[in-house]
Amino acid sequence: MKYDPLQHHRRSIRLKNYDYTLPGAYFITICTRENGDILGYLVGQQVELSPLGQVVERHLEVLPDFFSNLQIDERVIMPDHLHAILILSAREETKSATIPTIVQNFKSVTSRKINRMCRRQGQRFWQRNYYDHVIRNEQSLAEIRQYVRQNPMGESWSRVTSQFVEAKQVK
């Protein structure tokens, strides 16, 4: 099929005409490319992270060290995606960034580390895009915090992976 720019262009899912450098709270969701339980497994109402999930968690924890205007508010890593509330403060001259830059850094660094762990090169780990929501008021922030905290309980992950449970028993 020949390339047709009207049919084959990618549309941005970012909020049109919004300045993602502005201070404020942002809710993001990033999904793995393969949608499998590769970041962890739900055991009861908790997620037990896999080694790959631990890489993701460690980089999420240190992300504010790379961006002086970033604070991670709430976060949860699920078997095939993560949710986080990112809070940007007023931009400083050094080491500050926008939401797209922060997400790009996070996806790039974690992909490289995971590829190295899995002894492979250049494979995509994350889906191309990510979901974001600009949090506009305190009520919305409180509701999203509650959603993030309760996400493991509300997911249909009650199908605790039998292979994981069996593997844990063998150890």
Residue, then its C-alpha position, 0 to 999 in steps of 0.5 A: m500500500k502506498y503512503d497516503p499522508l491523509q490516511h497514515h498520519r499519526r494524530s497527537i493525543r496531547l491536549k491541543n494548544y496546552d503548554y506542558t511546561l506549565p506548573g501543575a499536576y499531570f496524571i499519566t499512564i504508560c503501557t508496555r508494548e506486549n500487554g503481558d504480565i511482564l512488570g509484575y503479578l497481582v498477589g491478593q490486592q498487591v502487585e509483586l514486581s518482576p525484575l523488569g518491574q523493579v527496573v521501572e520502579r527504581h527509575l521512577e524513584v530517581l526521575p526527580d534527580f534528573f529534573s529539578n522541577l519534578q515531583i512524583d506524587e502517587r504511583v502504581i506499577m501494574p503487570d502491564h502498565l503504570h500510573a503516576i501523578l507528576i507534579l511540575s513546579a515553576r521552571e528553573e534554568t537548569k535540569s527542568a523539563t516538560i511532561p513529554t521530555i520526562v516521559q521520553n526520558f523515562k521510556s528511553v532509559t528503562s527500555r535500554k536497561i531492560n533490553r540490557m537485562c534481557r540481552r537484546q538490543g533496540q527492542r521497544f518495551w513501551q507503547r509508542n504513546y502514553y495517556d496524560h490528563v491535566i489535573r485542574n483542581e484539588q477534587s480531581l487530584a484527590e479522585i485520581r490519587q484514590y484511583v491510583r492507590q486502589n488500582p490493584m484492587g479494582e483491576s481484573w487481575s484476580r487471575v493470579t498467575s498460576q505459573f508465578v505462584e508455582a514458581k514461588q513455591v518451588k524456590 
